[in-house]
Amino acid sequence: MREIGQTIEAVKKRVGRLVGVPVLFKICSGRGKCELVRGEISSTYPAVFSVTLDTGEQKTFSYADVHTGAVLFLDPCRQK
């Protein structure tokens, strides 16, 4: 669920501040499928941002994914 009062512009600023910082991501792909992955935001673009996972895999997400809660940024100190 999205945060009340959060706009896409606020999400873009928040993501921009996290570029190059190690982050723990919770990615929910629907139907109860969620995964925790570690990585860092490698680059930002007007409509999407790229994430490089610790495994070397690259993933791309839209700011709307963060806005709707499909992608969550968690405390990097939290570990399973």
C-alpha positions in Angstrom: 0.0 0.0 0.0 1.3 3.4 -0.8 2.1 6.1 1.8 -0.4 8.8 2.1 0.9 12.1 0.6 3.8 10.5 -1.2 4.1 11.6 -4.8 6.1 10.3 -7.6 8.4 13.3 -7.4 9.1 12.5 -3.7 9.9 8.9 -4.7 12.3 10.1 -7.3 14.2 12.3 -4.8 14.3 9.4 -2.3 15.7 7.0 -4.8 18.2 9.6 -6.0 19.6 10.0 -2.5 20.2 6.2 -2.3 22.3 5.9 -5.5 25.5 3.9 -4.6 24.3 3.1 -1.1 24.0 -0.6 -0.1 20.3 -1.3 0.4 18.1 -4.3 1.3 15.2 -4.5 -1.1 11.9 -6.4 -0.7 10.5 -7.1 -4.1 6.9 -8.2 -4.3 6.0 -9.7 -7.7 2.4 -10.5 -7.0 0.4 -13.5 -5.7 2.3 -13.4 -2.5 5.7 -13.9 -4.1 8.2 -11.7 -2.3 12.0 -11.8 -2.2 14.6 -10.1 -0.1 17.7 -9.1 -2.1 20.8 -6.9 -1.3 22.2 -4.5 -3.8 22.5 -0.8 -4.7 20.9 1.6 -7.0 23.3 2.1 -9.9 21.6 4.7 -12.0 18.4 6.7 -12.2 16.4 7.8 -15.3 13.3 10.0 -15.7 10.9 7.0 -15.5 12.9 4.1 -14.1 15.9 3.3 -11.9 18.4 0.4 -12.2 19.6 -1.8 -9.3 22.7 -3.9 -9.3 22.2 -6.9 -6.9 25.1 -8.4 -4.9 24.9 -11.4 -7.3 25.8 -9.1 -10.2 22.3 -9.3 -11.7 20.7 -6.0 -12.9 17.1 -5.2 -12.4 15.1 -2.2 -13.5 12.1 -0.8 -11.6 9.7 2.1 -12.2 9.2 4.8 -9.5 5.5 3.7 -9.5 6.7 0.3 -8.1 8.1 2.1 -5.1 5.0 4.3 -4.9 2.6 1.4 -4.8 4.8 -0.7 -2.4 5.9 -3.4 -4.9 9.5 -2.4 -4.1 10.4 -1.5 -0.6 13.7 -0.2 0.8 14.6 -1.8 4.1 17.4 -1.2 6.6 20.6 -2.7 5.1 21.5 -4.0 8.6 18.4 -6.3 8.6 19.4 -9.8 7.4 17.4 -13.0 7.2 
